[in-house]
């Protein structure tokens, strides 16, 4: 588990570090900041496509070999990024990273059920996803340090070095994990005929769309509306990330007791925390309290939705995970666009209100449709693979 968790940490770090360095990259390569932002979009699109494609292509291969190959591809992506002398080559590096990212979450995040006994799956998966939470916390201050002390290319060098460590760990520690089922492209279409899978994908789209409508603009919100300095912004995001780590493990306990209830609670708490942020912008302590609540809930929600999806169609768990990853990446891109439009039209109040409304719609969707889907899943035939739960957390740009 530790070697896979390290892999998730390196992937997210590789994705996050350059985000804070976009002005440096734009200046060095002689491009506009808007053009540099395409690096983020390219990564998301590549991940959305890579998740189902790699899942299908590799469905007959031992999962251990697939994970090893993905780490090698990550190393190549970071090395190409570090050496890129043009924007086009850097864009290629980010596409390679996106493919790796999507495939890793579709395949690697669900292997906990293959490595431990059923009662320990959520706990084991939370260890894997903890790498994401830690990377979220580390990436901002590390990116700031890189920007102040060295070239942006160092971010890619750091990513490549850590990926080598993760690869060595997986080569030593991962046992054989034979492929258990054949996944074809038609499998993904079949998922939409399964009520529980449909509900899960819709609820996932709502929660990630809500998250990134607001979170994409959390830094300018703190600077422009709360009017705090750069060091306080860094502290606020650090607090958010630490709360997310705690939420990841707390949700792993709650989910094993009541999956639907935990997700419903998380969705409504997410909506409340986000909608209150503009209203309490006048009080820094109040904002910090809300960021702790938001971070705590967000640390557990991806874990919860992945737990739902991993049991939606047990016979094709990896197919469910692939569609889950694709849904997430599209929702992340959509959320950023919705946030940008609403920010331009009505400011931070409008953006955060729309985000809260989307989260509330996700709550209603799960409340109305979720219990029926959960009941049907309870009577579903046993899966050929002992995967009762699984989870994944997604980088938050």
N, C-alpha and C positions, 0 to 999 in steps of 0.2 A: 504493500500500500504506500509506503513512504516513497519509493522510487517513482510511482505513478503520480503521487502528490507533488513531488519535485518537478515532474514533467509539466503538470498543470501550472505550477508556479512560474516556470521558465516561459511557457507559452504566453501567459497573461502579461508577464513582465516585458517580453519582447513586443507585445502589442501596445502596451501602455507607455513605455519609456519615450518613444518617438512622438507621442501625442503632445506632450509638454514641450517638445523641441521643434515644433513646426515653424515658428518664426526663424530659428537658427537654420533649419534646413532650407527654408525659402530664400533666405539671404545668401547662403552659400551656393545654392544652385541657380540663383538668379531668376526665381519664379515668384509669382504672387502668393500670398498666404491662402487665398481661395483655391488656387491650383494645388498647393501643398496639401490642402484638406482632402483632396481626392485620394490620398494615400489611405485615409481612414475608410472612405467609402469602398475602395477597391478591396481592402481586407475583409470587410463585412460581406460583400457580394461573393468573393471567392469562398468564404466560409460557408455561405448559404448553398452554393453549388457543390462545394467539395464534400460536404457531409453525406448527402445521398449517393453521390457518384463513387466515392472511395468505399463506402459501405457495401455497395453492390459489387464493385470490382474485386474487393478483397474478402468477400463473404465466405470463401472456401479455405482461406489461409489461416493458420494458427495466429491468434490474436497477438501473441507475444512478438512474432515477426513483424506484424503490422505496426505495433507500437514502436519497435526498434526503428523501422523505416521512417516513421513520422518524425522521430527525434533527429534522424540523419537529415531529413528534409528541412527541419527547423534550423539545424546548424548551417546548411547551405544557404537558406534564406537570410540568416543574419550575416553571414560572411559576404554574400552579394550586397546586402544593404550597406555594410561597413565600407565596401570598396567602390560603391556606385559613384560614377563621375557624372551621371546625368539623371534627370528626373525619371526618364523612361526606365532606366535600369533599376532605380529605387522602387518604382512602381511594380516591376517584375518581382522584386524581393518581397514586397508586401502582399502580392497575390499568392506567392508560394507560402508565406506565413498564414494567409487566410485559409488556404486549402488544408494546411496542417492543423490549424485551429479547429476547423469544422469537423475534420475526420477524427481528431483526438476525442472531441466531446461525444461524437456519435459512437465511438468504439471503446475508448479508454475509460470513460466515465461510468460505463455500465459493467465493468469487469469485477466489481466488488462481489456481486452475486455468484461469481465463479470461483472466488478465492476463499470465502468464509462461509460459515453456516448461516442459514436464513435469518435467525434472530439477530445476527450481528451485522447485517448488510447495511442498514442505514448508518450505523456508527462507522463502519469501514468506509462508506462512501463519503461521509462528512470529513474524514481524514483526507481523502482525495481532493474534495472541494475546498478544504482549508487552504490549499496552495493558492487558490484564486484569491481568497480573502487577504492572505498575507501579501501577495503581489500587489493587490490594490492599495494596501497601506504603504508598501515600500516604494512603489514606482514614482509617486509624486516627489518626495524628498530626494530620491536618487536622481531623478530627471533634472531637478533643480541643481543638484551638485554637479552633474555632468555639464549642464549649460554654463555654470560659473567657472569650472576648472578646465574643461577640455572641449574638443569638438563633439558635435552631435554623433559622430561616427562611433564614439566610445560606447554609446548605448547599444549598438548592434554587436560590438565586440563583447560586451558584458553578457548579452543574450546568448551569443554563440558559445562562450566559455561555460556558462551554466548549463546549456543544453548538452555539452559534452559530459559534464558531471552526471546529469540525469540519464544520459544514454548508458554510461558505464554502470550506474546503479541498476538500471533495468536489465542490462546484460547479465549482471551477477545475480540479481534477486528474483526476477520474474520467472515463475515456472511455466511449463507448457500450458497453453490455453487453447485447445483445439477448437476449430470452428464448429458451432453446434447447429447452425441452420443456414439454409441458402436464402439470400435476399436478392430479389429481382426488382426492377423498376416498377413493375406492376404491383409490387407489395405496398408501395407508398400510396397508390390510388385506393387499394383495398382498406387502408387504415381509415379513410374517411367514411367507410361503411360501418365502422365500429363506433357505436355511440360514445363509449368512454374515451376513445382516442380523439374523436371530434371535439368533445367537451374540453379535454385536456389542451388541445392545440388552440382552441378559441380562448380559453382562460389564460394560457401562456402568452398569447398575442396581446391580450389586454394588459397584463401585468408588466410586460417588458415595454410596451408602447407607453404606458403611464410613467414608468420609471425614467425612460430616456427623454421623454418630453420635458421633464423637469430637471433631471440630473445633468443633462448636457450643458445646462446653463447655471449650475450651482455656483461656480466660481464667480462669474459676473454678478450674480445675485448677491453674493456676499460682499463683493467690492462696491457695487453701485447702489444697492438698496440698504444693506445693513451698514455699509460704509466702514468696513474694517480694513486694516492694512494687510500686506502680503503675508506676513508671519502669522497673523491670526487666521487668514484663509487656509494656510498650510496646516495649522493646528486643527481647524474645523474639519478638514478633509481627513486628517489623521484620526480624529475622534470618530468620524463616520466609519472609517475602515475598521478600527478596533471594535466598534460596536457590531460591525458585520461579522467579524470572526466569532464573537460571542453568540450572535444570532444563529450562525451556521450550526454550532454544536447544540444550542438550546432547542432549535427546531428539530434536530435529529432525534431528540428524546420525545418531543411532543408529537411528531409525525407517526411514530411507532404506536402511539396510543389512540390518536384520532386524526386521520389524514384530512378528511373534509373539514372538520371543525377547525383544525390548525390553519388550513389554507384560507378559510373564510375570515378568521380572526386577523390573519396577516394582511389580507387584501383591504379590509376596512380600516385597519390601523395605518396602512400605507397611505390611503386616501386622506385620512384625518391629519396625519403629520404633514403631508405636502400642502394641503389647502391652508393650513395655519401659518406656514412659513412667511408669506408676504404680510400677513396680519400682525405678526409678532416681530417684524423686522426692526422695530424700534428698541428691542431689548436683546442684547447679545447673549445673556445667559439663557433667555427663552429660546433663541435660535439654536443654541448648542443642545438644549434638552430635546428639541424636535429633531435635530440631526442624529442624536443618539437613538431615538425611537425609530427614525427612518432607516438608519444604518443597520440597526438590530433586525428589523423586519426584512430588509433587503438581503441581509446575510443568509436568511433561511428560505426565502420564497423560491429561488431557483432550485434549491434542494427539494422543496415540497413539490413543485411542478414536475421535476424530473422523477420523483418517486411515483407520482400519478402516472406519468407517461410510460414508465418502465413496466407497469402492470396493465396498461391499456390493451395490449395485444401480446401476451406473454410468449407466444410462439415465434414472434418476430420482434423481439425486444430491441435489437439493433436498428431495425427499420423505424421503430417508434422514436428512438433516440435521434436518428438522422433527421426525421421530419421536425422533431423538437428543435434541433440546432438550426435548421433552415428557418423555422418560424421565428426563433429568437433573433437571428441576424436581420431578417426583414423588418421585424418590429423595432429593433435598435435604429435602423436607418430611418424608418417611418417616424419614430418618436423624435429624432433629431430634427426632421423636417417640420413636423407639427409644432414642435417647440419654437423653431425659428420663425415660422409664420405667425403664431400667436404672440410671440414676443414683439414682432414688428407692428402688429395691429393693436395690441392692448397692454404691452409691458409685462413685467414679471407676474403681476396679479392674475392676468389672463392666462399666462402660460401655466402657472401652478394650479389654477382652478381647473383648466382643461385636463391637466394631468390627473388631478383628483377625481374628476368625473369619469375618466377612462378607467381608473382603478376601481371606482364604484360599480361601473358596468361589468367589470370582471367579477366582482363580488356577486352581483345579481345573477350573472351567467352560471357561476358555480353553485349558487344557492338553489336556483330553479332546476338546473339540469344535472348538477353534480351528484346528488344523492341517488337519482335514478341510475346513473352510470356506475356509481359505486356498488349499488345493489346487484346490478347485472354482473359486475366483475366478480362479486363474491360467489356467484353460482357458475362461473366460467370453468372449463376443464383445466386441470393442472398443466402447467407449462413443462415442456420437455427439458428446459434449462432451469436450474434452481435459482432463478432471479425473482425475488419477491419485491425488491425495491432497488432503486438506484438513483443517483442524483448528479447534477452538474451545476456549477455556478459560472456566469458569463461576464466577461470583462466589462467593465463599465468604463467607457471612455470619459 
